[in-house]
C-alpha cells in the first residue's frame, strides 16, 4: 500500500505539470474551494471560458480577470486533486 503522503506528492507533481500546460501559475486550496491563478500575459480563450462555465456551472466564480475559484463539496485531498485535475483538463482542450 502506498502511503498517503506519497500519493499526495504524486498528485501535486501531476497538477503542476497540467497547470504549466494550461498557463496556470498558482493553485491553492481555501476552505471549500480551490483557487486558480492564470498567467496574466496569456489571455484565456473564449472557448475555454465557455467550457468552464458549462462544466462547473454554479461551482465556479471569477475573482479577477486572471483568477477564479472552484467550489468543492469535500475538503479531502483526494476531492481537491480530482476537481483541480478536472478543471485543468477543461482548460487544456484549446
LUMMAR-261121 format. One record per residue (C-alpha): residue number from 1; x, y, z. Coordinates in Angstrom, 1 decimal. Layout:
# LUMMAR-261121
NUM, X, Y, Z
...
This chain:
# LUMMAR-261121
1, 0.0, 0.0, 0.0
2, 1.3, 3.5, -0.9
3, 1.4, 6.0, 1.9
4, -1.0, 8.9, 1.7
5, 1.9, 11.4, 1.8
6, 3.4, 9.8, -1.3
7, 0.1, 9.8, -3.1
8, -0.4, 13.5, -2.3
9, 3.1, 14.2, -3.6
10, 2.3, 12.4, -6.9
11, -0.9, 14.4, -7.2
12, 1.0, 17.6, -6.7
13, 3.5, 16.7, -9.4
14, 0.7, 15.8, -11.8
15, -1.2, 19.1, -11.1
16, 2.0, 21.2, -11.6
17, 2.6, 19.6, -15.0
18, -1.1, 20.1, -16.0
19, -1.1, 23.7, -14.7
20, 2.0, 24.6, -16.7
21, 0.4, 23.3, -19.9
22, -2.7, 25.5, -19.1
23, -0.7, 28.6, -18.2
24, -2.0, 28.4, -14.6
25, 0.7, 29.9, -12.3
26, -0.8, 29.0, -8.9
27, -3.3, 26.6, -7.5
28, -4.1, 26.8, -3.8
29, -6.8, 25.4, -1.5
30, -9.1, 27.6, 0.6
31, -11.8, 26.1, 2.8
32, -14.4, 24.7, 0.5
33, -12.7, 25.8, -2.7
34, -9.6, 25.7, -5.0
35, -8.2, 29.0, -6.4
36, -6.6, 29.1, -9.8
37, -4.4, 32.0, -10.9
38, -3.7, 32.4, -14.6
39, -0.6, 33.8, -16.3
40, -1.6, 37.4, -16.9
41, 0.5, 37.5, -20.1
42, -1.8, 34.9, -21.7
43, -5.4, 35.6, -22.4
44, -7.8, 32.7, -21.7
45, -9.5, 31.6, -24.9
46, -13.2, 32.4, -25.0
47, -14.0, 28.7, -25.8
48, -12.2, 27.7, -22.6
49, -14.2, 30.2, -20.6
50, -17.4, 28.8, -22.0
51, -16.3, 25.2, -21.3
52, -15.5, 26.1, -17.7
53, -18.9, 27.7, -17.2
54, -20.7, 24.8, -18.9
55, -18.8, 22.2, -16.9
56, -18.8, 23.7, -13.5
57, -21.9, 25.9, -13.7
58, -22.6, 27.3, -10.2
59, -19.4, 25.9, -8.8
60, -17.1, 28.5, -10.4
61, -16.6, 32.1, -9.5
62, -14.3, 34.6, -11.2
63, -12.3, 36.6, -8.7
64, -10.4, 38.7, -11.2
65, -9.6, 38.6, -14.9
66, -6.7, 36.3, -14.0
67, -8.1, 34.1, -11.2
68, -11.1, 32.0, -10.4
69, -12.4, 29.9, -7.6
70, -13.8, 26.4, -8.0
71, -16.1, 25.4, -5.1
72, -15.7, 21.8, -3.9
73, -18.0, 19.8, -1.8
74, -15.4, 17.9, 0.2
75, -12.1, 19.3, 1.6
76, -10.3, 16.0, 1.4
77, -7.1, 16.0, -0.5
78, -8.5, 13.4, -2.9
79, -11.5, 15.6, -3.7
80, -9.4, 18.7, -4.2
81, -7.0, 16.9, -6.5
82, -9.8, 15.3, -8.5
83, -11.7, 18.6, -9.0
84, -8.5, 20.6, -9.8
85, -7.5, 17.9, -12.4
86, -10.9, 18.1, -14.0
87, -10.8, 21.8, -14.2
88, -7.3, 21.8, -15.8
89, -8.5, 19.2, -18.3
90, -11.3, 21.5, -19.3
91, -8.8, 24.4, -19.7
92, -6.3, 22.3, -21.7
93, -8.7, 21.4, -24.6
94, -7.7, 24.5, -26.6
